[in-house]
């Protein structure tokens, strides 16, 4: 490895303290002045070092309060919950609400319903023609009042245009139940999981700190004729979510 | 939103061109000089703008060749493949090799075998005592000669110390098969998926560009007594991997 610059050396020492646990999650990092004295370097060098650690998602700079080791307390998401046999899934109409409330935290969501020409990747997954429209139910979800993730469900307009799904507001029994009543019970799903850096809009909406990637989770639901009837796109800030699947050999 | 600075305005225009597809994956971005003229700004402003886009993972700066829109051609990983009924999984001893070769690309891996005191989170998942050791088989995997991901499998030393698993080199029929022969056939697995920015070591080993998060995929395998017998940790650069699960309602 090439010889590292002064600021990289300072960053490496703080990083090591975090990885070894000498600095624990939530601990305050020494002040800029302290770091200048400890390492015999300039303020600018300290700032470059802290900037690097911030971009790695290791520390959090809080205005007027100081700099802290980031806490990781991810929400456990279980995508299979929504896919339990129908009788078992009855009481769990929303797995996000279930996951949050079972941790003793408070869940809220804003829902916006609109009719749109969906993004190309959603159109393809729904096997829609070029000019076909979709109903989208966009949710911004909150935990204890903080924006936490987004969850947008797309449905072919032809399928759901006359149903509650196309009307504003929450559907207490869940949109999946309405789809089933319309004759499109989902029997199969394909889940795609990837990650990337957030778009500026996402960073703003979800109040993301620098150095926070997002996990993008896309579910396509198919009915018994193998027609795609729903595409759900979730954007999950990576520092706050853990996705878990359980597999059994049958 | 606060009024954005000059470099943010330049970044926003290039970003928009990428999101709308005016600049497609692999396309060259206008040179610094072109961008200075197009926007009537200084070289420093252009560099700040490009730095921001690079940190978002949208562009790739290649020495002496110019700056390009990043290509996304992710490898499709199917964690369930390894968990097919035993008779079906027979020919597919390594799902990474299968995924790569089925795309017509070349897969290679380096394997290092050692006996270690595992990291705390692995110890906990393997339900090991404080001083218990594990055999770790560390793989660095390549696609078409480029480092692609890492895959480290931990096994309790007590369980596998006398077997091939503890000896150097590849195991043609797969370590899972050896575990089954030792009486620890895995019948259940728990998969945890999260994402974060890479550590400097990971960035170096996997030759990551700035603005590239990693997906961390951890599988714990349990035998029929519900004893954890294997923990596999994969570090997957987010720009190169897509994880897919398929669910069916039984």
Boltz contact constraints between the chains, C-beta under 6 A:
constraints:
  - contact:
      token1: [A, 56]
      token2: [B, 197]
      max_distance: 6.0
  - contact:
      token1: [A, 57]
      token2: [B, 196]
      max_distance: 6.0
  - contact:
      token1: [A, 57]
      token2: [B, 197]
      max_distance: 6.0
  - contact:
      token1: [A, 83]
      token2: [B, 247]
      max_distance: 6.0
  - contact:
      token1: [A, 187]
      token2: [B, 249]
      max_distance: 6.0
  - contact:
      token1: [A, 188]
      token2: [B, 248]
      max_distance: 6.0
  - contact:
      token1: [A, 189]
      token2: [B, 247]
      max_distance: 6.0
  - contact:
      token1: [A, 190]
      token2: [B, 246]
      max_distance: 6.0
  - contact:
      token1: [A, 191]
      token2: [B, 245]
      max_distance: 6.0
  - contact:
      token1: [A, 192]
      token2: [B, 242]
      max_distance: 6.0
  - contact:
      token1: [A, 192]
      token2: [B, 244]
      max_distance: 6.0
  - contact:
      token1: [A, 193]
      token2: [B, 193]
      max_distance: 6.0
  - contact:
      token1: [A, 193]
      token2: [B, 243]
      max_distance: 6.0
  - contact:
      token1: [A, 194]
      token2: [B, 242]
      max_distance: 6.0
  - contact:
      token1: [A, 195]
      token2: [B, 195]
      max_distance: 6.0
  - contact:
      token1: [A, 195]
      token2: [B, 213]
      max_distance: 6.0
  - contact:
      token1: [A, 195]
      token2: [B, 215]
      max_distance: 6.0
  - contact:
      token1: [A, 195]
      token2: [B, 238]
      max_distance: 6.0
  - contact:
      token1: [A, 196]
      token2: [B, 57]
      max_distance: 6.0
  - contact:
      token1: [A, 196]
      token2: [B, 238]
      max_distance: 6.0
  - contact:
      token1: [A, 197]
      token2: [B, 56]
      max_distance: 6.0
  - contact:
      token1: [A, 197]
      token2: [B, 57]
      max_distance: 6.0
  - contact:
      token1: [A, 197]
      token2: [B, 211]
      max_distance: 6.0
  - contact:
      token1: [A, 211]
      token2: [B, 197]
      max_distance: 6.0
  - contact:
      token1: [A, 213]
      token2: [B, 195]
      max_distance: 6.0
  - contact:
      token1: [A, 213]
      token2: [B, 213]
      max_distance: 6.0
  - contact:
      token1: [A, 215]
      token2: [B, 195]
      max_distance: 6.0
  - contact:
      token1: [A, 238]
      token2: [B, 195]
      max_distance: 6.0
  - contact:
      token1: [A, 238]
      token2: [B, 196]
      max_distance: 6.0
  - contact:
      token1: [A, 242]
      token2: [B, 192]
      max_distance: 6.0
  - contact:
      token1: [A, 242]
      token2: [B, 194]
      max_distance: 6.0
  - contact:
      token1: [A, 243]
      token2: [B, 193]
      max_distance: 6.0
  - contact:
      token1: [A, 244]
      token2: [B, 192]
      max_distance: 6.0
  - contact:
      token1: [A, 245]
      token2: [B, 191]
      max_distance: 6.0
  - contact:
      token1: [A, 245]
      token2: [B, 245]
      max_distance: 6.0
  - contact:
      token1: [A, 246]
      token2: [B, 190]
      max_distance: 6.0
  - contact:
      token1: [A, 247]
      token2: [B, 83]
      max_distance: 6.0
  - contact:
      token1: [A, 247]
      token2: [B, 189]
      max_distance: 6.0
  - contact:
      token1: [A, 248]
      token2: [B, 188]
      max_distance: 6.0
  - contact:
      token1: [A, 249]
      token2: [B, 187]
      max_distance: 6.0
